[in-house]
């Protein structure tokens, strides 16, 4: 097989967010040769890249542990396929790379859920986290009017970040009701750190209108977004804006886990108490096992790191803290359940699959995800169903039927190497950062 470079390691960690950083540092700290790959140019995941001072400080601690532990970091490296057991094929600017491992830890994180509504394809209508990422990358936002809408704690965090960079926030629209939010607020009283963070956000967003039982009905504009109409406690309100940052909580990135054969339960990767999946020597940590936030992700990453380095006693010491953190995550999930009314936002002509321009009216002809793909090409575009798949699951209760390689769009040159029959000289894990 001639597909570029070939790298062997004891423990391979896929994903450089909080869970991946904790897993890699823990495994390396226990004597393992560790390679950490992430498809972004820098580590930290969405939550820790260029975030708040507190987040930056916590990320800095884990990055410093990585440096001391000589973890080999391969940034800008995207896993696309499993050509053979215990081997992953990755793509990077330098060319394809095969990664052979003894144990594998998946920490592939999550992405935003998008729900279609009239006008959601207009320029400047984007995910809340997506807009935040663009601002972190240099998009000027000072003086721009940004309506933040959807559901989940991410909305408040994004609004605070954008306002801190000079944006005007006319309104934060949360689809959950006040009663659910009040119960969630009470639960924060037992979480000192989260309560302090909530108070900090409240201070940073002083004067910004927060509307519960509120969600976008339609985005308006000709060449780009000009305004958004929202439903607010039974009434409609039109708000002029330059950006609509919209996200309906988070979805786990489970595509690689599914490709590798991991058992999935209720949409998440099933793991045991040591974060081991249904596949021997394959562990999973963070959002793919359940949307829980940074604290759960870090704890699960540490448990997986201990387990992968054959140190079960270290993992067991974290079980209590992880259990407590997961209880809070369950409360959060219950609070921000999507209301059924959101299924009625789209009109027959509203595009659901943006890659293939498939409208809602056409999808209503079909009875399953597979039938819709075969007849309309829904889910067969560049995003491979990452946007429209969850949307149709919410709208029609469809379930995606399979994951096929490559799990991300890739070049023919990367895949063509799979047809060869020779392998280049293995590279030693030197511990140096790429």
C-alpha positions as CSV (number, residue, x, y, z in Angstrom):
1,X,0.0,0.0,0.0
2,X,1.6,3.3,-1.1
3,X,-0.4,6.1,0.5
4,X,2.3,8.4,1.8
5,X,3.9,8.3,5.2
6,X,3.2,5.6,7.7
7,X,3.3,6.2,11.5
8,X,3.0,3.7,14.4
9,X,2.2,4.6,18.0
10,X,0.9,2.9,21.1
11,X,-2.0,5.2,21.6
12,X,-3.7,7.3,18.9
13,X,-6.0,10.1,20.0
14,X,-8.4,11.6,17.3
15,X,-9.6,15.1,18.3
16,X,-7.8,18.0,20.0
17,X,-10.6,19.5,22.0
18,X,-10.9,19.2,25.9
19,X,-11.5,15.4,25.9
20,X,-8.7,14.7,23.4
21,X,-6.2,17.0,25.2
22,X,-6.9,15.3,28.5
23,X,-6.8,11.8,27.1
24,X,-3.5,12.4,25.3
25,X,-1.8,14.1,28.2
26,X,-3.0,11.4,30.6
27,X,-1.9,8.5,28.4
28,X,1.5,10.1,27.7
29,X,1.9,10.9,31.4
30,X,1.6,7.2,32.1
31,X,4.4,6.3,29.8
32,X,2.7,5.6,26.5
33,X,3.9,6.8,23.1
34,X,1.0,9.0,22.0
35,X,0.0,10.7,18.7
36,X,-2.7,13.3,18.8
37,X,-4.4,14.3,15.5
38,X,-6.8,17.1,14.9
39,X,-8.2,18.5,11.7
40,X,-7.9,22.1,12.8
41,X,-4.6,24.1,12.5
42,X,-4.5,24.6,16.3
43,X,-5.6,22.5,19.3
44,X,-8.4,23.3,21.7
45,X,-11.5,22.5,19.9
46,X,-14.3,25.1,19.3
47,X,-14.6,25.7,23.1
48,X,-10.9,26.4,23.9
49,X,-9.6,28.1,20.7
50,X,-9.3,31.8,21.4
51,X,-12.0,31.7,24.1
52,X,-12.4,33.5,27.4
53,X,-9.6,34.0,29.9
54,X,-10.7,31.2,32.1
55,X,-11.0,28.8,29.2
56,X,-7.7,29.8,27.9
57,X,-6.1,29.2,31.3
58,X,-7.6,25.7,31.6
59,X,-6.5,24.9,28.0
60,X,-3.0,26.2,28.7
61,X,-2.6,23.8,31.6
62,X,-3.5,20.8,29.4
63,X,-1.3,22.0,26.5
64,X,1.6,22.4,28.9
65,X,1.1,18.8,30.1
66,X,1.2,17.7,26.4
67,X,4.4,19.5,25.9
68,X,6.0,18.0,29.0
69,X,4.8,14.5,28.0
70,X,6.2,14.7,24.5
71,X,2.9,13.9,22.8
72,X,3.4,14.1,19.0
73,X,0.8,16.5,17.7
74,X,-0.4,16.4,14.1
75,X,-2.6,19.4,13.5
76,X,-4.4,20.0,10.2
77,X,-4.8,16.2,9.9
78,X,-8.2,14.8,9.1
79,X,-9.0,11.1,9.4
80,X,-11.1,9.9,6.5
81,X,-11.0,6.1,6.4
82,X,-10.0,2.8,8.0
83,X,-8.1,0.9,5.3
84,X,-7.4,-2.1,7.6
85,X,-7.8,-3.1,11.2
86,X,-5.9,-0.9,13.7
87,X,-5.0,1.6,10.9
88,X,-6.5,4.9,10.0
89,X,-6.0,6.9,6.8
90,X,-5.6,10.6,7.4
91,X,-5.2,13.5,5.0
92,X,-3.1,16.6,5.4
93,X,-1.5,19.3,3.2
94,X,1.7,17.3,2.9
95,X,-0.2,14.3,1.6
96,X,-1.9,11.1,3.0
97,X,-0.7,9.6,6.2
98,X,-1.4,6.1,7.6
99,X,-1.7,5.9,11.4
100,X,-1.3,2.4,13.0
101,X,-2.1,2.1,16.7
102,X,-2.3,-0.2,19.6
103,X,-5.1,1.6,21.3
104,X,-7.4,4.3,19.9
105,X,-9.2,7.1,21.7
106,X,-11.9,8.9,19.8
107,X,-12.6,12.4,21.0
108,X,-14.3,13.8,17.9
109,X,-16.5,16.4,19.7
110,X,-19.8,17.8,18.5
111,X,-21.3,20.2,16.0
112,X,-24.3,22.5,16.0
113,X,-27.7,21.3,15.1
114,X,-29.4,23.4,12.4
115,X,-33.1,23.4,11.7
116,X,-34.5,24.8,8.4
117,X,-36.8,27.8,8.3
118,X,-37.6,30.3,5.5
119,X,-34.5,32.4,4.8
120,X,-32.0,30.2,6.7
121,X,-29.9,29.9,3.5
122,X,-29.3,33.7,3.2
123,X,-25.7,34.9,3.6
124,X,-25.0,36.0,7.2
125,X,-27.4,33.4,8.7
126,X,-25.0,31.0,10.3
127,X,-24.4,28.8,13.3
128,X,-23.8,30.5,16.6
129,X,-20.6,28.6,17.1
130,X,-19.7,29.1,13.4
131,X,-19.9,32.9,13.7
132,X,-17.9,32.8,16.9
133,X,-15.2,30.8,15.1
134,X,-15.1,33.3,12.3
135,X,-14.7,36.2,14.7
136,X,-11.9,34.3,16.4
137,X,-10.3,33.9,13.0
138,X,-10.5,37.7,12.4
139,X,-14.0,38.5,11.0
140,X,-14.7,42.1,12.1
141,X,-17.9,42.2,14.2
142,X,-17.7,45.5,16.0
143,X,-20.8,47.6,15.4
144,X,-22.7,44.7,13.7
145,X,-26.2,43.8,15.0
146,X,-26.3,40.1,15.8
147,X,-29.5,38.3,16.9
148,X,-28.5,35.0,18.7
149,X,-31.3,32.4,18.5
150,X,-31.9,28.7,19.1
151,X,-31.4,26.8,22.4
152,X,-28.7,25.8,24.9
153,X,-26.0,27.4,27.0
154,X,-23.9,28.0,23.9
155,X,-26.2,30.9,22.9
156,X,-25.3,32.9,26.0
157,X,-21.6,32.1,25.7
158,X,-21.5,33.2,22.1
159,X,-23.5,36.4,22.7
160,X,-21.1,37.4,25.5
161,X,-18.1,36.7,23.3
162,X,-19.5,38.7,20.4
163,X,-20.5,41.6,22.6
164,X,-17.0,41.6,24.1
165,X,-15.7,42.1,20.5
166,X,-18.0,45.1,19.9
167,X,-21.1,43.5,18.4
168,X,-24.6,44.8,19.2
169,X,-26.9,42.1,20.5
170,X,-30.5,43.2,19.9
171,X,-31.9,39.9,21.5
172,X,-31.0,36.4,22.6
173,X,-33.9,34.1,21.6
174,X,-34.1,30.9,23.6
175,X,-36.8,28.3,22.6
176,X,-37.0,26.8,26.0
177,X,-39.6,28.2,28.4
178,X,-39.1,30.2,31.6
179,X,-40.2,27.4,33.8
180,X,-37.6,25.0,32.4
181,X,-34.9,27.7,32.6
182,X,-35.8,28.5,36.2
183,X,-35.3,24.8,37.2
184,X,-32.0,24.9,35.3
185,X,-31.0,28.0,37.2
186,X,-31.7,26.3,40.5
187,X,-29.5,23.4,39.5
188,X,-26.6,25.8,39.0
189,X,-26.7,26.6,42.7
190,X,-25.0,23.3,43.4
191,X,-22.4,23.9,40.8
192,X,-20.1,26.6,42.1
193,X,-18.0,27.0,39.0
194,X,-20.9,27.0,36.6
195,X,-22.8,29.4,38.8
196,X,-19.8,31.8,38.8
197,X,-19.7,31.5,35.0
198,X,-23.4,32.2,34.7
199,X,-23.0,35.4,36.8
200,X,-20.1,36.5,34.7
201,X,-22.2,36.1,31.5
202,X,-25.0,38.0,33.1
203,X,-22.6,40.9,33.8
204,X,-21.2,40.8,30.3
205,X,-24.7,40.8,28.8
206,X,-26.2,43.5,31.0
207,X,-28.8,45.4,29.0
208,X,-29.3,42.7,26.4
209,X,-32.8,41.4,26.0
210,X,-33.2,37.7,26.7
211,X,-36.5,36.2,25.5
212,X,-37.6,32.7,26.5
213,X,-40.2,30.7,24.4
214,X,-38.7,32.5,21.4
215,X,-37.4,31.2,18.1
216,X,-36.8,32.4,14.5
217,X,-39.7,32.2,12.1
218,X,-38.1,33.7,9.0
219,X,-35.0,35.5,7.9
220,X,-35.4,38.4,5.5
221,X,-33.1,39.9,2.9
222,X,-32.3,40.1,-0.8
223,X,-28.5,39.5,-1.3
224,X,-27.9,39.0,2.4
225,X,-29.6,39.0,5.8
226,X,-31.4,42.3,6.7
227,X,-33.8,41.2,9.4
228,X,-35.4,38.3,11.2
229,X,-38.9,37.6,12.4
230,X,-39.1,35.7,15.7
231,X,-42.0,34.1,17.5
232,X,-42.0,35.4,21.1
233,X,-44.6,34.1,23.6
234,X,-47.3,33.9,21.0
235,X,-46.5,37.1,19.1
236,X,-44.3,37.9,16.1
237,X,-41.5,40.5,16.2
238,X,-39.3,41.7,13.3
239,X,-35.7,42.6,14.3
240,X,-33.3,44.4,12.0
241,X,-29.8,42.7,12.1
242,X,-26.6,42.1,10.2
243,X,-26.1,38.5,11.4
244,X,-28.3,35.7,12.8
245,X,-26.3,33.3,14.9
246,X,-28.5,30.3,15.2
247,X,-28.0,26.9,16.7
248,X,-30.3,24.3,18.3
249,X,-28.0,22.7,20.8
250,X,-25.2,20.2,19.8
251,X,-24.9,16.9,18.0
252,X,-22.2,14.3,18.5
253,X,-19.7,13.6,15.8
254,X,-20.1,9.8,15.7
255,X,-19.3,9.1,12.0
256,X,-15.8,7.7,12.6
257,X,-17.1,5.6,15.6
258,X,-19.8,4.1,13.4
259,X,-17.4,3.4,10.6
260,X,-15.2,1.5,13.0
261,X,-18.1,-0.6,14.2
262,X,-18.8,0.9,17.6
263,X,-22.2,0.2,19.1
264,X,-24.4,3.3,19.1
265,X,-27.2,3.8,21.6
266,X,-29.8,6.6,21.4
267,X,-27.5,8.5,19.0
268,X,-24.3,8.3,21.2
269,X,-21.4,5.9,21.3
270,X,-21.9,3.3,24.0
271,X,-19.0,3.0,26.4
272,X,-18.4,1.1,29.7
273,X,-17.1,2.7,32.9
274,X,-13.6,2.9,31.5
275,X,-14.8,4.7,28.3
276,X,-14.2,1.6,26.3
277,X,-16.5,1.0,23.3
278,X,-17.9,-2.3,22.1
279,X,-14.6,-2.7,20.1
280,X,-11.6,-3.9,22.1
281,X,-8.8,-1.3,22.6
282,X,-11.1,1.4,21.2
283,X,-12.2,4.2,23.7
284,X,-14.4,7.2,23.3
285,X,-14.6,10.4,25.4
286,X,-16.4,13.7,25.3
287,X,-19.5,14.7,23.4
288,X,-19.8,11.6,21.2
289,X,-20.8,9.6,24.4
290,X,-23.3,12.3,25.5
291,X,-23.5,16.1,25.2
292,X,-22.1,17.3,28.6
293,X,-19.8,20.2,28.2
294,X,-16.2,20.8,29.1
295,X,-16.1,19.3,32.6
296,X,-17.5,15.9,31.5
297,X,-15.3,15.9,28.5
298,X,-12.1,16.5,30.4
299,X,-13.0,13.8,33.0
300,X,-14.0,11.3,30.4
301,X,-10.8,12.1,28.5
302,X,-8.7,11.4,31.6
303,X,-10.5,8.1,32.3
304,X,-9.9,7.0,28.7
305,X,-6.3,8.0,28.9
306,X,-5.8,6.0,32.1
307,X,-7.6,3.0,30.7
308,X,-5.7,3.1,27.4
309,X,-2.4,3.2,29.3
310,X,-3.5,0.2,31.4
311,X,-3.9,2.2,34.6
312,X,-7.4,1.3,35.7
313,X,-6.8,2.5,39.3
314,X,-6.2,6.0,38.0
315,X,-9.4,5.9,36.1
316,X,-11.4,4.6,39.0
317,X,-10.5,7.7,41.1
318,X,-12.3,9.9,38.7
319,X,-15.6,7.9,38.6
320,X,-17.3,9.9,41.3
321,X,-16.5,13.3,39.8
322,X,-17.6,12.1,36.4
323,X,-20.9,10.7,37.7
324,X,-21.7,14.1,39.3
325,X,-20.8,16.0,36.1
326,X,-22.9,13.7,34.0
327,X,-26.0,14.3,36.3
328,X,-25.7,18.0,35.5
329,X,-25.4,17.2,31.8
330,X,-28.7,15.2,32.0
331,X,-30.4,18.2,33.6
332,X,-29.1,20.4,30.8
333,X,-30.3,18.0,28.1
334,X,-33.8,17.9,29.7
335,X,-34.0,21.7,29.9
336,X,-33.2,22.4,26.3
337,X,-35.3,19.7,24.6
338,X,-36.6,21.0,21.3
339,X,-40.3,21.8,21.3
340,X,-42.5,20.2,18.6
341,X,-43.6,23.6,17.2
342,X,-40.1,23.8,15.6
343,X,-41.1,21.1,13.2
344,X,-43.6,23.5,11.6
345,X,-41.2,26.3,10.8
346,X,-40.4,25.2,7.2
347,X,-42.6,25.8,4.2
348,X,-42.8,23.3,1.3
349,X,-40.3,25.4,-0.7
350,X,-37.9,25.7,2.2
351,X,-34.5,24.1,1.3
352,X,-33.6,21.3,3.8
353,X,-30.5,19.8,2.0
354,X,-28.4,22.8,1.1
355,X,-25.8,20.8,-0.7
356,X,-28.3,19.4,-3.2
357,X,-31.0,22.0,-3.0
358,X,-33.7,19.6,-1.9
359,X,-36.9,21.4,-0.4
360,X,-39.1,20.1,2.3
361,X,-42.0,19.5,0.0
362,X,-40.1,17.0,-2.0
363,X,-38.8,15.2,1.1
364,X,-42.4,14.7,2.3
365,X,-42.9,12.2,-0.5
366,X,-40.5,9.7,1.0
367,X,-40.7,7.4,4.0
368,X,-37.1,7.0,5.1
369,X,-33.7,8.6,4.9
370,X,-32.5,5.9,2.5
371,X,-35.4,6.5,0.1
372,X,-34.9,10.2,0.2
373,X,-31.1,9.8,-0.6
374,X,-31.8,7.5,-3.5
375,X,-34.6,9.6,-5.0
376,X,-33.5,13.2,-4.3
377,X,-29.7,13.0,-3.4
378,X,-30.5,14.5,0.0
379,X,-27.5,14.0,2.2
380,X,-25.1,13.1,-0.7
381,X,-23.4,16.5,-1.0
382,X,-20.2,17.8,0.4
383,X,-21.4,17.7,4.1
384,X,-22.4,14.1,3.7
385,X,-25.7,14.6,5.6
386,X,-24.1,16.3,8.6
387,X,-26.6,19.2,8.4
388,X,-29.7,17.8,6.7
389,X,-29.4,14.3,8.3
390,X,-30.2,15.6,11.9
391,X,-32.7,18.0,10.5
392,X,-34.7,15.2,8.8
393,X,-34.3,13.1,11.9
394,X,-36.1,15.8,13.9
395,X,-38.6,16.6,11.2
396,X,-39.6,13.1,10.1
397,X,-38.0,10.8,12.8
398,X,-35.7,9.3,10.1
399,X,-32.5,7.5,11.0
400,X,-29.4,7.6,8.8
401,X,-28.8,4.0,7.7
402,X,-25.0,3.8,7.4
403,X,-21.7,5.5,7.3
404,X,-19.4,4.9,4.3
405,X,-15.8,6.0,3.7
406,X,-14.5,8.5,3.2
407,X,-16.3,10.2,6.1
408,X,-15.1,13.6,4.9
409,X,-14.6,14.8,1.3
410,X,-11.0,13.9,0.3
411,X,-8.7,14.0,-2.7
412,X,-8.4,11.2,-5.2
413,X,-4.6,11.1,-4.5
414,X,-5.3,10.1,-0.9
415,X,-7.7,7.3,-1.8
416,X,-5.7,6.1,-4.8
417,X,-2.9,5.0,-2.5
418,X,-5.2,2.3,-1.1
419,X,-4.9,0.4,-4.3
420,X,-1.1,-0.1,-3.9
421,X,0.6,-2.9,-2.1
422,X,3.7,-1.4,-0.5
423,X,4.3,0.7,2.6
424,X,6.9,3.3,3.2
425,X,9.4,3.1,6.0
426,X,7.6,3.6,9.4
427,X,8.2,6.8,11.2
428,X,9.3,6.6,14.8
429,X,7.2,8.5,17.4
430,X,9.8,11.0,18.5
431,X,7.6,13.1,20.8
432,X,8.3,16.2,18.8
433,X,5.5,18.4,17.7
434,X,4.8,18.6,14.0
